[in-house]
Amino acid sequence: MSRALIVVDVQNDFCEGGSLPVTGGIAAAERIARYVAAGSGGADFTVATRDYHVDPGDHFAAGPEGPDYVTSWPVHCVAGTPGAEFHEAVAGLAFDAEFRKGAREAAYSGFQGATQEGTGLADWLRGRGVTEVDVVGIATDHCVRATALDAAREGFAARVLLDKTAAVAPGTLAKAFADFDAAGVGTVLNRQSASDAVGGLGWRFLLGTLQTSVPVGSLGQGAEAAAIAVAACGSDADRHLRADLRADRTELALQTLNEGRLTARDLELAYRISAALDGAGLRTDPGTGPAPEPGGGTPRSVQMLELAIDALDIPAIRPFWKAVMAYADEPGAGGPDDAVIDPAGQGPAIWFQQMDAPRPQRNRIHFDLCVPHDEAARRIEAALAAGGTLLSADEAPAFWVLADAEGNEICITTWQGRDAQP
């Protein structure tokens, strides 16, 4: 049993500056290059696919009507042209094999390609005992999707490493997530990929959840917005969606609740909800722009509050806080040092920070406030203008430590700066 990494179509024409560019293509290429250089996550083989068109027929748009971006596309990745070459970030990598596809037809899946000797990808992998594949590349919702789905059809255990991909559009990405789920294709999310996937839709990634706010004009309209969100989620609503209604906004949160973490299904549901609300003349808005006029929008950005308690003996104090707050363990995290949460989803989580020496003075409990990554600078500026002090920015952008005039502390936190880099 062995595992292969499949790098899909990381070519100049699919990166910014190419004839069919995907936003984030260059960034994905650079992340892939670092990942491969660091050992491809322990994969036994690393292979690449390449669009290599000669005359693919109506795959290339012809005539004055132009491409429909569904089955016809601008001319791209023509054999022998610079656009068909691998992007410079990955061009120097030593792939174990390359599979070219699409010479005379549309070919989205790497499993439609072959080596120069004529060996197809499935046969090449089986011949080396590969049973598992990880898929990365461009674009998540087209060629990566097709390659991952074909891998599953061919009997390989397949995963898509979403932080090393770039997608064309929210709608097709949502369909890709649904297809992955239906086919049993795993998806590996990190903070960066979660944030990138939904940021343009008005959602923000906070503490393992997706959060957004829907500005409304009344509590009744807020209830309508919540009902639209529930309907968009269908049977998944109870397991993923939380809603908080106010007269001026409805706040929505998505998480796979029984696992206590974010999954690709939550990303898919965010797309569904945003599209449904847009169709009703409403919008998902994280509130990270300039402060609105009274009655003109959400009064602040989405955010999540945590309480942190410094302790010498965490197992000794954790049961007290769990009991006095009527809190519960997080799913899959019931250890003696783990955080405790409000089972009703209303109060802040409480987590425990290990002290290495007694500290008898006060302020052993502090706030952690998680804000959108694009809100942090403004929030810190406002706190400093209100008499606060910046105690530390050593761990920024993961967190900044601030204090009021009497030394009471709060950490402003974001998702950034927390994912391990290869």
Secondary structure, DSSP 4 states (H G I P E B T S, - for coil): -EEEEEEE--BGGGSTTSSS--TTHHHHHHHHHHHHHTTGGG-SEEEEEEE-BS--GGGB--STT---SSS-B-S--BTTSGGGSBPHHHHT---SEEEEE-SSS---SGGG-B-TT--BHHHHHHTTTEEEEEEEEE-TTTHHHHHHHHHHHTT-EEEEEEEEEE-S-HHHHHHHHHHHHHHT-EEE--HHHHHHHHGGGT-EEETTEEEEEEE-SSHHHHHHHHHHHHHHHGGGHHHHEEEEE-SSEEEEEE-BTTTTB--HHHHHHHHHHHHHHHHTT---B---SSPPPTTSS-SS---EEEEEEEES-HHHHHHHHHHHTT-EEBTTB-STTS-EE-TTS-SPEEEEEE-SS---SS--EEEEEE--TTTHHHHHHHHHHTT-EEEE-TTTTTEEEEE-TT--EEEEE-STT-SPP-
